[in-house]
């Protein structure tokens, strides 16, 4: 990052926090209700950044879309009930946030996760105070990859897009940041499909862990 960096916006699932264990536990609890065996974490992990419906498509491939839709709220309820059992920040994230604090770089979250889950998760991990802007999937009418959530967060931070970065593990994060006019960072450590290549997303920076991003701060 350059010295003019004034804000860093994080995607939540797969970038800031490793939420996969708790989300997948909720999906496997639903499978258990049907007498199905639990699926390995690595089978469902690539779908976590894409939301509950994507997780359910992978966890219940034998169900049609209508049947899976009926499972969405029970899945989210199960997840909310045990939202921070195994979830934790990815390696280097706490150090990255500390460095940003020292440099006076404002932090924000832009996620497609519903607000009631975003708030519950941040409260459970005592992280809310770290972020001056939090934009969830239902904060606005539009979600990423639309630029509106990114611009809304930057308005709260009073930082122009050119002085900010959008950091995420999904192509939608990079598209949203670019469309909003920020610089972009792809998190190669996140929940990425085996057939997807984050090097092709057009991000300005690609990092394998948060510590690599710290090296760009000056």
N, CA, C and O of each residue as an XYZ file, in Angstrom:
872
protein
N       0.840     -1.189      0.000
C       0.000      0.000      0.000
C       0.876      1.240      0.000
O       2.022      1.198      0.449
N       0.359      2.305     -0.484
C       1.091      3.560     -0.485
C       0.721      4.359      0.744
O      -0.207      4.009      1.474
N       1.475      5.466      0.974
C       1.241      6.285      2.163
C      -0.108      6.979      2.110
O      -0.590      7.455      3.138
N      -0.734      7.049      0.933
C      -2.017      7.736      0.852
C      -3.197      6.838      1.220
O      -4.348      7.266      1.143
N      -2.920      5.610      1.615
C      -3.996      4.721      2.038
C      -4.650      5.275      3.294
O      -3.986      5.514      4.302
N      -5.957      5.475      3.218
C      -6.705      5.997      4.362
C      -7.767      5.036      4.863
O      -8.300      5.220      5.957
N      -8.083      4.008      4.077
C      -9.113      3.059      4.508
C      -8.861      1.694      3.887
O      -8.396      1.579      2.753
N      -9.180      0.665      4.662
C      -9.115     -0.718      4.198
C     -10.454     -1.370      4.511
O     -10.869     -1.441      5.668
N     -11.126     -1.847      3.463
C     -12.427     -2.497      3.602
C     -12.250     -3.999      3.449
O     -11.651     -4.469      2.481
N     -12.776     -4.749      4.410
C     -12.688     -6.203      4.411
C     -14.008     -6.833      3.994
O     -15.077     -6.398      4.423
N     -13.929     -7.856      3.159
C     -15.015     -8.831      3.104
C     -14.962     -9.597      4.430
O     -13.925     -9.611      5.094
N     -16.064    -10.228      4.814
C     -16.114    -10.885      6.122
C     -15.732    -12.367      6.050
O     -14.665    -12.759      6.521
N     -16.601    -13.184      5.462
C     -16.357    -14.627      5.391
C     -15.253    -14.940      4.388
O     -15.370    -14.615      3.207
N     -14.192    -15.567      4.856
C     -13.125    -15.973      3.951
C     -12.041    -14.943      3.767
O     -11.058    -15.201      3.072
N     -12.194    -13.770      4.377
C     -11.171    -12.730      4.282
C     -10.771    -12.268      5.674
O      -9.621    -12.428      6.083
N     -11.714    -11.700      6.392
C     -11.453    -11.285      7.766
C     -11.483    -12.486      8.712
O     -10.572    -12.681      9.516
N     -12.541    -13.282      8.603
C     -12.763    -14.385      9.541
C     -12.882    -15.730      8.830
O     -13.444    -15.833      7.740
N     -12.339    -16.752      9.480
C     -12.498    -18.122      9.003
C     -13.772    -18.672      9.644
O     -13.734    -19.315     10.692
N     -14.887    -18.403      8.993
C     -16.202    -18.793      9.503
C     -16.643    -20.174      9.021
O     -17.676    -20.680      9.458
N     -15.880    -20.777      8.136
C     -16.296    -22.039      7.513
C     -16.630    -23.137      8.511
O     -17.645    -23.809      8.329
N     -15.833    -23.361      9.561
C     -16.166    -24.480     10.453
C     -17.568    -24.394     11.053
O     -18.272    -25.400     11.133
N     -17.975    -23.194     11.475
C     -19.290    -23.057     12.093
C     -20.422    -23.103     11.070
O     -21.497    -23.629     11.359
N     -20.187    -22.555      9.874
C     -21.218    -22.609      8.849
C     -21.414    -24.036      8.347
O     -22.539    -24.472      8.103
N     -20.323    -24.744      8.198
C     -20.408    -26.120      7.712
C     -20.997    -27.033      8.785
O     -21.696    -27.994      8.464
N     -20.724    -26.743     10.047
C     -21.337    -27.512     11.128
C     -22.859    -27.382     11.091
O     -23.582    -28.346     11.344
N     -23.335    -26.180     10.773
C     -24.787    -25.978     10.665
C     -25.366    -26.774      9.509
O     -26.437    -27.367      9.639
N     -24.671    -26.795      8.379
C     -25.148    -27.580      7.229
C     -25.143    -29.074      7.552
O     -26.070    -29.800      7.193
N     -24.105    -29.514      8.221
C     -24.035    -30.938      8.564
C     -25.077    -31.322      9.614
O     -25.527    -32.467      9.646
N     -25.462    -30.387     10.465
C     -26.537    -30.663     11.421
C     -27.849    -30.923     10.682
O     -28.625    -31.797     11.070
N     -28.092    -30.159      9.612
C     -29.286    -30.394      8.806
C     -29.203    -31.737      8.085
O     -30.202    -32.445      7.965
N     -28.013    -32.083      7.609
C     -27.847    -33.393      6.969
C     -28.125    -34.509      7.975
O     -28.745    -35.518      7.637
N     -27.665    -34.323      9.204
C     -27.901    -35.337     10.234
C     -29.389    -35.531     10.498
O     -29.842    -36.639     10.783
N     -30.144    -34.434     10.399
C     -31.594    -34.523     10.585
C     -32.223    -35.465      9.560
O     -33.259    -36.076      9.822
N     -31.590    -35.576      8.389
C     -32.109    -36.446      7.333
C     -31.423    -37.815      7.325
O     -31.644    -38.632      6.430
N     -30.596    -38.043      8.330
C     -29.903    -39.325      8.391
C     -28.729    -39.422      7.455
O     -28.273    -40.522      7.141
N     -28.223    -38.269      6.996
C     -27.096    -38.255      6.075
C     -25.794    -38.052      6.840
O     -25.771    -37.403      7.886
N     -24.713    -38.612      6.310
C     -23.402    -38.443      6.927
C     -22.921    -37.001      6.775
O     -23.307    -36.299      5.841
N     -22.086    -36.580      7.697
C     -21.478    -35.251      7.614
C     -20.514    -35.201      6.430
O     -19.826    -36.178      6.134
N     -20.476    -34.067      5.769
C     -19.525    -33.855      4.681
C     -18.245    -33.243      5.249
O     -18.303    -32.466      6.203
N     -17.093    -33.585      4.675
C     -15.834    -33.009      5.153
C     -15.810    -31.493      4.974
O     -16.407    -30.953      4.042
N     -15.109    -30.822      5.882
C     -15.008    -29.366      5.803
C     -14.505    -28.917      4.440
O     -15.022    -27.951      3.880
N     -13.509    -29.603      3.902
C     -12.903    -29.158      2.642
C     -13.847    -29.325      1.456
O     -13.644    -28.695      0.419
N     -14.882    -30.168      1.591
C     -15.858    -30.325      0.513
C     -16.730    -29.088      0.400
O     -17.049    -28.650     -0.706
N     -17.118    -28.524      1.534
C     -18.033    -27.382      1.541
C     -17.326    -26.036      1.654
O     -17.916    -25.003      1.336
N     -16.092    -26.032      2.096
C     -15.364    -24.782      2.341
C     -15.372    -23.807      1.162
O     -15.562    -22.611      1.380
N     -15.174    -24.270     -0.085
C     -15.121    -23.315     -1.197
C     -16.411    -22.528     -1.416
O     -16.399    -21.509     -2.106
N     -17.524    -22.987     -0.837
C     -18.815    -22.352     -1.098
C     -19.197    -21.310     -0.040
O     -20.188    -20.599     -0.207
N     -18.430    -21.215      1.033
C     -18.841    -20.384      2.168
C     -18.950    -18.909      1.798
O     -19.895    -18.244      2.222
N     -18.014    -18.385      1.022
C     -18.071    -16.965      0.650
C     -19.254    -16.637     -0.245
O     -19.622    -15.471     -0.389
N     -19.850    -17.654     -0.846
C     -20.961    -17.431     -1.768
C     -22.324    -17.474     -1.079
O     -23.358    -17.279     -1.719
N     -22.317    -17.733      0.240
C     -23.550    -17.608      1.004
C     -24.259    -18.923      1.277
O     -23.850    -19.989      0.817
N     -25.351    -18.805      2.052
C     -26.083    -19.965      2.519
C     -26.654    -20.819      1.407
O     -26.612    -22.047      1.487
N     -27.184    -20.197      0.378
C     -27.793    -20.978     -0.706
C     -26.746    -21.817     -1.423
O     -27.022    -22.956     -1.801
N     -25.551    -21.272     -1.615
C     -24.485    -22.028     -2.265
C     -24.044    -23.194     -1.394
O     -23.775    -24.284     -1.899
N     -23.971    -22.969     -0.089
C     -23.613    -24.058      0.830
C     -24.657    -25.164      0.760
O     -24.311    -26.345      0.712
N     -25.922    -24.792      0.756
C     -26.989    -25.794      0.720
C     -27.025    -26.538     -0.611
O     -27.343    -27.727     -0.640
N     -26.704    -25.861     -1.709
C     -26.640    -26.566     -2.993
C     -25.589    -27.665     -2.945
O     -25.796    -28.760     -3.468
N     -24.454    -27.361     -2.309
C     -23.377    -28.351     -2.220
C     -23.684    -29.431     -1.188
O     -23.305    -30.588     -1.366
N     -24.374    -29.053     -0.102
C     -24.658    -30.006      0.967
C     -25.841    -30.913      0.642
O     -25.929    -32.034      1.144
N     -26.759    -30.417     -0.209
C     -27.965    -31.187     -0.549
C     -28.152    -31.229     -2.069
O     -29.152    -30.729     -2.583
N     -27.199    -31.820     -2.783
C     -27.296    -31.841     -4.249
C     -28.489    -32.655     -4.749
O     -28.923    -32.489     -5.889
N     -29.015    -33.531     -3.900
C     -30.150    -34.377     -4.291
C     -31.476    -33.644     -4.169
O     -32.493    -34.151     -4.642
N     -31.501    -32.482     -3.557
C     -32.724    -31.697     -3.408
C     -32.867    -30.721     -4.571
O     -31.867    -30.286     -5.141
N     -34.119    -30.369     -4.933
C     -34.306    -29.336     -5.951
C     -34.231    -27.965     -5.283
O     -34.160    -27.860     -4.059
N     -34.248    -26.920     -6.104
C     -34.052    -25.571     -5.576
C     -35.123    -25.186     -4.566
O     -34.825    -24.550     -3.555
N     -36.358    -25.566     -4.833
C     -37.433    -25.236     -3.912
C     -37.249    -25.895     -2.552
O     -37.479    -25.272     -1.515
N     -36.835    -27.149     -2.562
C     -36.595    -27.856     -1.308
C     -35.432    -27.244     -0.545
O     -35.481    -27.110      0.678
N     -34.386    -26.874     -1.276
C     -33.236    -26.246     -0.609
C     -33.605    -24.876     -0.055
O     -33.119    -24.484      1.006
N     -34.452    -24.154     -0.757
C     -34.874    -22.840     -0.263
C     -35.594    -22.976      1.076
O     -35.464    -22.116      1.947
N     -36.347    -24.054      1.234
C     -37.059    -24.256      2.494
C     -36.102    -24.569      3.644
O     -36.468    -24.448      4.813
N     -34.887    -24.968      3.309
C     -33.877    -25.262      4.324
C     -33.064    -24.031      4.723
O     -32.321    -24.072      5.703
N     -33.200    -22.940      3.969
C     -32.318    -21.797      4.195
C     -32.483    -21.214      5.591
O     -31.492    -21.028      6.298
N     -33.707    -20.922      6.000
C     -33.882    -20.306      7.319
C     -33.484    -21.266      8.441
O     -32.815    -20.836      9.380
N     -33.865    -22.551      8.388
C     -33.366    -23.472      9.418
C     -31.845    -23.531      9.466
O     -31.259    -23.623     10.544
N     -31.205    -23.479      8.299
C     -29.741    -23.468      8.259
C     -29.195    -22.224      8.954
O     -28.288    -22.321      9.781
N     -29.742    -21.061      8.622
C     -29.267    -19.819      9.229
C     -29.532    -19.797     10.725
O     -28.716    -19.283     11.490
N     -30.659    -20.345     11.148
C     -30.961    -20.405     12.578
C     -29.971    -21.307     13.315
O     -29.505    -20.970     14.404
N     -29.656    -22.445     12.717
C     -28.664    -23.343     13.321
C     -27.308    -22.636     13.417
O     -26.615    -22.723     14.430
N     -26.958    -21.950     12.360
C     -25.680    -21.233     12.348
C     -25.658    -20.140     13.409
O     -24.671    -19.999     14.131
N     -26.734    -19.367     13.510
C     -26.784    -18.275     14.486
C     -26.661    -18.810     15.913
O     -26.073    -18.154     16.772
N     -27.202    -19.975     16.164
C     -27.187    -20.539     17.510
C     -25.782    -20.948     17.966
O     -25.527    -21.058     19.165
N     -24.883    -21.170     17.021
C     -23.501    -21.558     17.354
C     -22.547    -20.829     16.407
O     -21.754    -21.450     15.700
N     -22.644    -19.501     16.412
C     -22.017    -18.688     15.373
C     -20.516    -18.478     15.559
O     -19.810    -18.154     14.605
N     -20.033    -18.659     16.777
C     -18.614    -18.373     17.017
C     -17.967    -19.458     17.863
O     -17.179    -19.162     18.761
N     -18.296    -20.709     17.579
C     -17.698    -21.830     18.300
C     -16.258    -22.045     17.851
O     -15.355    -22.166     18.678
N     -16.046    -22.092     16.530
C     -14.707    -22.335     15.980
C     -14.218    -21.197     15.096
O     -13.078    -21.222     14.632
N     -15.056    -20.207     14.858
C     -14.674    -19.074     13.998
C     -13.587    -18.238     14.652
O     -13.613    -17.997     15.859
N     -12.634    -17.801     13.844
C     -11.565    -16.929     14.335
C     -10.981    -16.142     13.167
O     -11.172    -16.521     12.011
N     -10.266    -15.045     13.456
C      -9.617    -14.301     12.381
C      -8.576    -15.169     11.684
O      -7.944    -16.021     12.309
N      -8.408    -14.946     10.405
C      -7.353    -15.644      9.674
C      -5.981    -15.210     10.188
O      -5.835    -14.149     10.794
N      -5.007    -16.031      9.940
C      -3.640    -15.760     10.365
C      -3.181    -14.392      9.852
O      -3.281    -14.097      8.661
N      -2.685    -13.576     10.757
C      -2.152    -12.270     10.391
C      -3.145    -11.141     10.402
O      -2.751     -9.978     10.319
N      -4.437    -11.448     10.501
C      -5.453    -10.400     10.452
C      -5.336     -9.454     11.648
O      -5.407     -8.237     11.480
N      -5.161     -9.998     12.839
C      -5.056     -9.143     14.025
C      -3.837     -8.229     13.913
O      -3.908     -7.054     14.273
N      -2.725     -8.759     13.418
C      -1.530     -7.938     13.225
C      -1.778     -6.854     12.178
O      -1.358     -5.709     12.344
N      -2.463     -7.228     11.102
C      -2.784     -6.259     10.058
C      -3.643     -5.124     10.610
O      -3.394     -3.956     10.309
N      -4.638     -5.455     11.404
C      -5.500     -4.440     11.984
C      -4.723     -3.526     12.931
O      -4.977     -2.323     12.990
N      -3.787     -4.096     13.661
C      -2.959     -3.296     14.572
C      -2.102     -2.308     13.786
O      -1.995     -1.139     14.156
N      -1.501     -2.777     12.713
C      -0.679     -1.899     11.878
C      -1.525     -0.769     11.290
O      -1.091      0.382     11.250
N      -2.736     -1.103     10.834
C      -3.625     -0.076     10.291
C      -3.964      0.963     11.367
O      -4.001      2.162     11.089
N      -4.204      0.505     12.565
C      -4.520      1.425     13.657
C      -3.349      2.383     13.901
O      -3.548      3.585     14.080
N      -2.138      1.845     13.908
C      -0.947      2.665     14.130
C      -0.770      3.687     13.017
O      -0.344      4.814     13.266
N      -1.093      3.298     11.794
C      -0.935      4.185     10.640
C      -2.131      5.105     10.430
O      -2.127      5.919      9.507
N      -3.144      4.988     11.262
C      -4.321      5.836     11.107
C      -5.192      5.456      9.930
O      -5.892      6.302      9.375
N      -5.156      4.190      9.543
C      -5.960      3.695      8.418
C      -7.288      3.184      8.967
O      -7.313      2.274      9.796
N      -8.390      3.769      8.505
C      -9.719      3.376      8.972
C     -10.089      2.006      8.421
O      -9.733      1.664      7.293
N     -10.803      1.228      9.223
C     -11.208     -0.115      8.832
C     -12.715     -0.200      8.667
O     -13.476      0.397      9.427
N     -13.128     -0.954      7.658
C     -14.545     -1.183      7.429
C     -14.792     -2.596      6.966
O     -13.868     -3.294      6.548
N     -16.037     -3.018      7.040
C     -16.463     -4.327      6.548
C     -17.550     -4.119      5.503
O     -18.493     -3.357      5.719
N     -17.413     -4.799      4.374
C     -18.456     -4.815      3.348
C     -18.718     -6.283      3.016
O     -17.898     -6.944      2.378
N     -19.869     -6.780      3.457
C     -20.184     -8.197      3.318
C     -21.585     -8.384      2.763
O     -22.446     -7.519      2.920
N     -21.803     -9.510      2.119
C     -23.150     -9.866      1.680
C     -23.897    -10.665      2.747
O     -25.041    -11.065      2.530
N     -23.272    -10.896      3.876
C     -23.908    -11.618      4.981
C     -25.030    -10.759      5.554
O     -24.850     -9.548      5.687
N     -26.187    -11.340      5.899
C     -27.270    -10.534      6.481
C     -26.824     -9.834      7.762
O     -25.991    -10.351      8.508
N     -27.381     -8.666      8.005
C     -26.969     -7.862      9.136
C     -27.141     -8.551     10.473
O     -26.299     -8.392     11.357
N     -28.226     -9.325     10.648
C     -28.462     -9.967     11.944
C     -27.403    -11.009     12.259
O     -27.143    -11.297     13.427
N     -26.783    -11.585     11.216
C     -25.690    -12.519     11.431
C     -24.351    -11.793     11.548
O     -23.509    -12.163     12.366
N     -24.160    -10.772     10.737
C     -22.939     -9.971     10.843
C     -22.791     -9.394     12.244
O     -21.731     -9.502     12.861
N     -23.858     -8.780     12.740
C     -23.818     -8.156     14.066
C     -23.567     -9.194     15.156
O     -22.757     -8.972     16.057
N     -24.261    -10.324     15.073
C     -24.090    -11.362     16.084
C     -22.665    -11.897     16.103
O     -22.106    -12.148     17.170
N     -22.080    -12.071     14.928
C     -20.726    -12.607     14.836
C     -19.702    -11.626     15.394
O     -18.842    -12.006     16.189
N     -19.794    -10.376     14.982
C     -18.833     -9.378     15.462
C     -18.959     -9.167     16.965
O     -17.956     -8.973     17.652
N     -20.180     -9.203     17.476
C     -20.381     -9.058     18.918
C     -19.805    -10.255     19.667
O     -19.184    -10.092     20.717
N     -20.010    -11.458     19.131
C     -19.524    -12.664     19.796
C     -18.003    -12.683     19.886
O     -17.441    -13.220     20.840
N     -17.342    -12.099     18.899
C     -15.883    -12.073     18.864
C     -15.310    -10.748     19.375
O     -14.096    -10.546     19.361
N     -16.193     -9.844     19.827
C     -15.790     -8.542     20.357
C     -14.948     -7.761     19.341
O     -13.909     -7.194     19.681
N     -15.418     -7.744     18.093
C     -14.678     -7.078     17.020
C     -15.367     -5.815     16.503
O     -14.750     -5.049     15.762
N     -16.601     -5.581     16.866
C     -17.347     -4.470     16.287
C     -16.613     -3.131     16.451
O     -16.618     -2.300     15.543
N     -15.992     -2.932     17.603
C     -15.347     -1.648     17.897
C     -14.172     -1.349     16.978
O     -13.725     -0.206     16.887
N     -13.672     -2.377     16.296
C     -12.523     -2.184     15.407
C     -12.906     -1.522     14.085
O     -12.034     -1.040     13.363
N     -14.204     -1.492     13.758
C     -14.628     -1.072     12.428
C     -15.532      0.147     12.496
O     -16.564      0.145     13.167
N     -15.121      1.179     11.790
C     -15.891      2.426     11.783
C     -17.028      2.398     10.779
O     -17.892      3.275     10.797
N     -17.039      1.410      9.911
C     -18.125      1.241      8.941
C     -18.385     -0.244      8.757
O     -17.458     -1.025      8.542
N     -19.664     -0.633      8.843
C     -20.059     -2.027      8.632
C     -21.273     -2.024      7.705
O     -22.337     -1.517      8.061
N     -21.103     -2.588      6.528
C     -22.178     -2.655      5.545
C     -22.470     -4.125      5.276
O     -21.621     -4.851      4.759
N     -23.673     -4.556      5.629
C     -24.070     -5.949      5.456
C     -24.880     -6.125      4.168
O     -25.154     -5.166      3.447
N     -25.250     -7.369      3.908
C     -25.940     -7.674      2.661
C     -27.318     -7.071      2.540
O     -27.835     -6.921      1.433
N     -27.930     -6.719      3.674
C     -29.256     -6.108      3.634
C     -29.258     -4.650      4.078
O     -30.314     -4.080      4.354
N     -28.072     -4.048      4.146
C     -27.997     -2.631      4.498
C     -28.595     -1.764      3.391
O     -29.282     -0.778      3.656
N     -28.319     -2.150      2.157
C     -28.797     -1.428      0.976
C     -29.608     -2.378      0.096
O     -29.694     -3.576      0.369
N     -30.189     -1.836     -0.944
C     -30.923     -2.670     -1.900
C     -29.976     -3.529     -2.725
O     -30.352     -4.612     -3.173
N     -28.750     -3.054     -2.930
C     -27.776     -3.753     -3.764
C     -26.692     -4.403     -2.914
O     -26.341     -3.904     -1.845
N     -26.169     -5.522     -3.405
C     -25.060     -6.227     -2.782
C     -23.875     -6.241     -3.735
O     -24.013     -5.940     -4.921
N     -22.699     -6.598     -3.198
C     -21.567     -6.855     -4.081
C     -21.957     -7.939     -5.098
O     -22.595     -8.915     -4.704
N     -21.610     -7.816     -6.362
C     -20.545     -6.983     -6.922
C     -20.943     -5.540     -7.268
O     -20.142     -4.812     -7.854
N     -22.153     -5.120     -6.919
C     -22.524     -3.724     -7.126
C     -21.623     -2.844     -6.271
O     -21.310     -3.210     -5.138
N     -21.201     -1.701     -6.781
C     -20.297     -0.838     -6.003
C     -20.958     -0.092     -4.852
O     -20.262      0.457     -3.998
N     -22.288     -0.059     -4.811
C     -22.975      0.763     -3.807
C     -22.565      0.447     -2.373
O     -22.348      1.384     -1.605
N     -22.443     -0.826     -1.961
C     -22.030     -1.078     -0.579
C     -20.637     -0.546     -0.250
O     -20.400     -0.056      0.855
N     -19.727     -0.641     -1.201
C     -18.377     -0.111     -0.993
C     -18.430      1.406     -0.844
O     -17.808      1.971      0.056
N     -19.161      2.048     -1.714
C     -19.273      3.507     -1.652
C     -19.973      3.949     -0.372
O     -19.631      4.987      0.194
N     -20.946      3.174      0.086
C     -21.651      3.508      1.323
C     -20.698      3.445      2.521
O     -20.731      4.309      3.397
N     -19.857      2.420      2.549
C     -18.876      2.303      3.637
C     -17.887      3.467      3.602
O     -17.560      4.035      4.644
N     -17.420      3.816      2.433
C     -16.451      4.901      2.320
C     -17.070      6.251      2.687
O     -16.387      7.126      3.218
N     -18.349      6.414      2.407
C     -19.035      7.643      2.820
C     -19.051      7.746      4.342
O     -18.838      8.824      4.897
N     -19.305      6.622      5.018
C     -19.283      6.622      6.478
C     -17.897      6.948      7.015
O     -17.768      7.590      8.058
N     -16.860      6.510      6.310
C     -15.486      6.757      6.742
C     -14.961      8.113      6.294
O     -13.898      8.549      6.735
N     -15.713      8.785      5.408
C     -15.289     10.074      4.830
C     -13.946      9.933      4.125
O     -13.057     10.771      4.275
N     -13.815      8.855      3.350
C     -12.591      8.577      2.603
C     -12.953      8.403      1.132
O     -13.860      7.632      0.820
N     -12.270      9.099      0.215
C     -12.555      8.916     -1.211
C     -12.081      7.555     -1.697
O     -11.123      7.011     -1.147
N     -12.729      6.989     -2.720
C     -12.351      5.661     -3.200
C     -10.874      5.523     -3.576
O     -10.276      4.471     -3.353
N     -10.295      6.557     -4.133
C      -8.901      6.470     -4.563
C      -7.940      6.258     -3.407
O      -6.806      5.826     -3.612
N      -8.387      6.561     -2.190
C      -7.534      6.412     -1.009
C      -7.878      5.160     -0.204
O      -7.487      5.035      0.956
N      -8.612      4.236     -0.825
C      -9.066      3.052     -0.104
C      -8.765      1.787     -0.896
O      -8.539      1.811     -2.106
N      -8.773      0.671     -0.150
C      -8.626     -0.658     -0.739
C      -9.823     -1.509     -0.354
O     -10.343     -1.400      0.757
N     -10.261     -2.361     -1.283
C     -11.251     -3.397     -1.008
C     -10.526     -4.734     -1.023
O      -9.835     -5.061     -1.987
N     -10.686     -5.512      0.055
C      -9.935     -6.742      0.289
C     -10.923     -7.902      0.388
O     -11.768     -7.915      1.284
N     -10.828     -8.881     -0.523
C     -11.791     -9.967     -0.488
C     -11.312    -11.235     -1.160
O     -10.326    -11.239     -1.896
N     -12.038    -12.320     -0.889
C     -11.660    -13.638     -1.399
C     -12.596    -14.133     -2.496
O     -12.600    -15.321     -2.821
N     -13.388    -13.232     -3.066
C     -14.318    -13.611     -4.122
C     -14.236    -12.575     -5.246
O     -13.979    -11.395     -5.008
N     -14.459    -13.042     -6.461
C     -14.407    -12.125     -7.609
C     -15.347    -10.928     -7.409
O     -15.056     -9.823     -7.865
N     -16.477    -11.159     -6.722
C     -17.438    -10.077     -6.485
C     -16.831     -8.936     -5.678
O     -17.169     -7.771     -5.888
N     -15.933     -9.275     -4.752
C     -15.278     -8.237     -3.954
C     -14.412     -7.344     -4.828
O     -14.414     -6.121     -4.693
N     -13.681     -7.976     -5.717
C     -12.788     -7.225     -6.601
C     -13.597     -6.391     -7.588
O     -13.259     -5.236     -7.846
N     -14.654     -6.964     -8.136
C     -15.498     -6.223     -9.077
C     -16.159     -5.027     -8.400
O     -16.250     -3.947     -8.984
N     -16.622     -5.223     -7.163
C     -17.265     -4.133     -6.434
C     -16.275     -3.016     -6.149
O     -16.590     -1.840     -6.330
N     -15.081     -3.380     -5.706
C     -14.073     -2.371     -5.421
C     -13.649     -1.608     -6.657
O     -13.532     -0.383     -6.627
N     -13.416     -2.325     -7.747
C     -12.999     -1.647     -8.987
C     -14.086     -0.717     -9.493
O     -13.806      0.400     -9.929
N     -15.338     -1.184     -9.433
C     -16.443     -0.352     -9.910
C     -16.620      0.888     -9.042
O     -17.060      1.934     -9.520
N     -16.273      0.761     -7.761
C     -16.395      1.904     -6.849
C     -15.214      2.856     -6.964
O     -15.287      3.994     -6.499
N     -14.122      2.400     -7.581
C     -12.955      3.253     -7.754
C     -11.862      3.049     -6.725
O     -10.935      3.853     -6.633
N     -11.966      1.959     -5.935
C     -10.895      1.673     -4.977
C      -9.824      0.825     -5.646
O     -10.020      0.296     -6.740
N      -8.692      0.708     -4.968
C      -7.732     -0.331     -5.313
C      -8.208     -1.632     -4.668
O      -9.019     -1.605     -3.743
N      -7.711     -2.759     -5.149
C      -8.277     -4.044     -4.724
C      -7.190     -5.049     -4.367
O      -6.102     -5.063     -4.942
N      -7.534     -5.895     -3.389
C      -6.633     -6.946     -2.925
C      -7.397     -8.256     -2.923
O      -8.465     -8.348     -2.320
N      -6.865     -9.270     -3.589
C      -7.479    -10.591     -3.604
C      -6.845    -11.459     -2.530
O      -5.621    -11.572     -2.453
N      -7.682    -12.071     -1.703
C      -7.223    -12.953     -0.625
C      -7.186    -14.388     -1.149
O      -8.211    -15.068     -1.174
N      -6.018    -14.842     -1.561
C      -5.889    -16.185     -2.129
C      -6.037    -17.271     -1.075
O      -6.141    -18.451     -1.412
N      -6.048    -16.885      0.202
C      -6.191    -17.853      1.284
C      -7.647    -18.162      1.608
O      -7.927    -19.017      2.448
N      -8.571    -17.476      0.950
C      -9.983    -17.592      1.310
C     -10.680    -18.792      0.710
O     -10.054    -19.792      0.356
N     -12.004    -18.668      0.604
C     -12.851    -19.785      0.187
C     -13.036    -19.737     -1.330
O     -14.032    -19.213     -1.830
N     -12.080    -20.281     -2.038
C     -12.037    -20.158     -3.496
C     -12.245    -21.518     -4.136
O     -11.613    -22.498     -3.742
N     -13.135    -21.580     -5.128
C     -13.389    -22.822     -5.849
C     -12.103    -23.325     -6.499
O     -11.254    -22.540     -6.921
N     -11.977    -24.650     -6.571
C     -10.785    -25.256     -7.153
C     -10.571    -24.800     -8.596
O      -9.432    -24.667     -9.044
N     -11.654    -24.562     -9.315
C     -11.523    -24.167    -10.715
C     -11.369    -22.682    -10.940
O     -11.248    -22.235    -12.080
N     -11.371    -21.905     -9.861
C     -11.274    -20.448     -9.979
C      -9.836    -20.025     -9.716
O      -9.144    -20.638     -8.902
N      -9.391    -18.989    -10.396
C      -8.025    -18.493    -10.244
C      -8.070    -17.019     -9.880
O      -8.367    -16.191    -10.742
N      -7.782    -16.659     -8.616
C      -7.855    -15.252     -8.218
C      -6.883    -14.348     -8.965
O      -7.040    -13.128     -8.953
N      -5.892    -14.928     -9.607
C      -4.979    -14.112    -10.408
C      -5.680    -13.525    -11.629
O      -5.186    -12.576    -12.240
N      -6.834    -14.094    -11.981
C      -7.569    -13.629    -13.157
C      -8.669    -12.627    -12.803
O      -9.406    -12.190    -13.687
N      -8.791    -12.259    -11.535
C      -9.863    -11.364    -11.110
C      -9.574     -9.899    -11.408
O     -10.479     -9.066    -11.356
N      -8.327     -9.582    -11.717
C      -7.977     -8.196    -12.009
C      -7.671     -7.361    -10.784
O      -7.726     -6.133    -10.843
N      -7.345     -8.019     -9.656
C      -7.006     -7.282     -8.442
C      -5.636     -6.610     -8.593
O      -4.781     -7.068     -9.350
N      -5.456     -5.531     -7.865
C      -4.166     -4.835     -7.891
C      -3.099     -5.616     -7.140
O      -1.923     -5.578     -7.502
N      -3.511     -6.326     -6.088
C      -2.578     -7.090     -5.259
C      -3.210     -8.446     -4.962
O      -4.418     -8.540     -4.744
N      -2.388     -9.496     -4.955
C      -2.825    -10.829     -4.563
C      -1.973    -11.266     -3.384
O      -0.745    -11.243     -3.466
N      -2.614    -11.668     -2.278
C      -1.850    -12.084     -1.102
C      -2.257    -13.484     -0.676
O      -3.416    -13.876     -0.817
N      -1.299    -14.232     -0.154
C      -1.548    -15.590      0.316
C      -1.895    -15.618      1.802
O      -2.402    -16.621      2.305
N      -1.625    -14.528      2.497
C      -2.015    -14.378      3.899
C      -1.975    -12.894      4.244
O      -1.429    -12.087      3.492
N      -2.553    -12.546      5.379
C      -2.651    -11.134      5.748
C      -1.291    -10.524      6.046
O      -1.111     -9.319      5.876
N      -0.332    -11.327      6.487
C       1.000    -10.786      6.753
C       1.639    -10.228      5.489
O       2.392     -9.256      5.547
N       1.338    -10.845      4.338
C       1.900    -10.315      3.088
C       1.372     -8.916      2.812
O       2.079     -8.087      2.239
N       0.142     -8.648      3.213
C      -0.440     -7.325      2.999
C       0.224     -6.283      3.884
O       0.372     -5.129      3.482
N       0.623     -6.680      5.086
C       1.301     -5.745      5.993
C       2.553     -5.187      5.329
O       2.915     -4.031      5.545
N       3.206     -6.007      4.529
C       4.451     -5.588      3.889
C       4.236     -4.439      2.910
O       5.192     -3.749      2.555
N       2.990     -4.221      2.466
C       2.699     -3.125      1.543
C       2.439     -1.802      2.244
O       2.349     -0.762      1.590
N       2.319     -1.829      3.564
C       2.069     -0.600      4.308
C       3.351      0.207      4.425
O       4.412     -0.334      4.733
N       3.243      1.517      4.174
C       4.391      2.403      4.405
C       3.895      3.750      4.860
O       4.696      4.651      5.111
